[in-house]
Amino acid sequence: MSLGWRFLIVIYNLLIIAVSGIVVAMSIGRPEPVYYLDMMLSTSQYRMIAGLVAVVVIVIGLFGIVAALKRHNEKEIKPVNQVLVQNGFDGEVYMSLEAIKVLINRAVKKLDGTREVDSKIVQGPDGLVIDLHSRINPELAVPELSKAIQSAVKDDLEKVGGLQVAAVNVMIEGLPSK
C-alpha cells in the first residue's frame, strides 16, 4: 500500500474516531457537542465547509470500500529470490533460491540415469512451481524416470526444506547418443 493511501486511511480513521467521540459525548448528556454543532451550522459559510468535509470523507470511504472489495489476481505467479519457510512468534525463516536449487540437484543426483538438471523456480498461489530441464541416459524409460524425478524433488523439498511444492514439471531436453 502506498504512502498516500496510508495517509488517507489515517485521516479517515481520525475523523471516524472524532465523530464517534462526539456521539458518545452527546449520548451521556454533555451539552458541548450540540453547542459546537449548532455554532458550526449557524452560517452558510460554515455549512459549506462542513458539507465539503463530509463529501471528502464520503469519497475517501467509497475509495476504501472499492479498494477492499477489489479482487487481486490470486493466481499470479511470481519469480522468487527467497521463499518463506516458516513464520512464527520467534520470527521468519527464509530459504534462498540457491539453497532450493542445491536441494533439487541433490534429490536428482540420488537417481540413476540423470546427467544434468537446470531448474527454474516460481512462487505460485499453492506453493512453489518448479520447472526442471534435464538430460537423461538413453537406456532408461522416460515416463518412469520423469515420475521418479518429480517424486524425489517434491519429497526432498517438502521434508528437508519445509517448503510447499505445488508442481514439479520435468522437461527432457535431450537423450544423448550412446
Salt bridges, closest charged atoms under 4 A:
GLU32 OE2 - ARG30 NH2 2.88
GLU116 OE2 - ARG135 NE 3.82
ASP156 OD2 - LYS110 NZ 3.22
GLU173 OE2 - HIS133 ND1 2.89
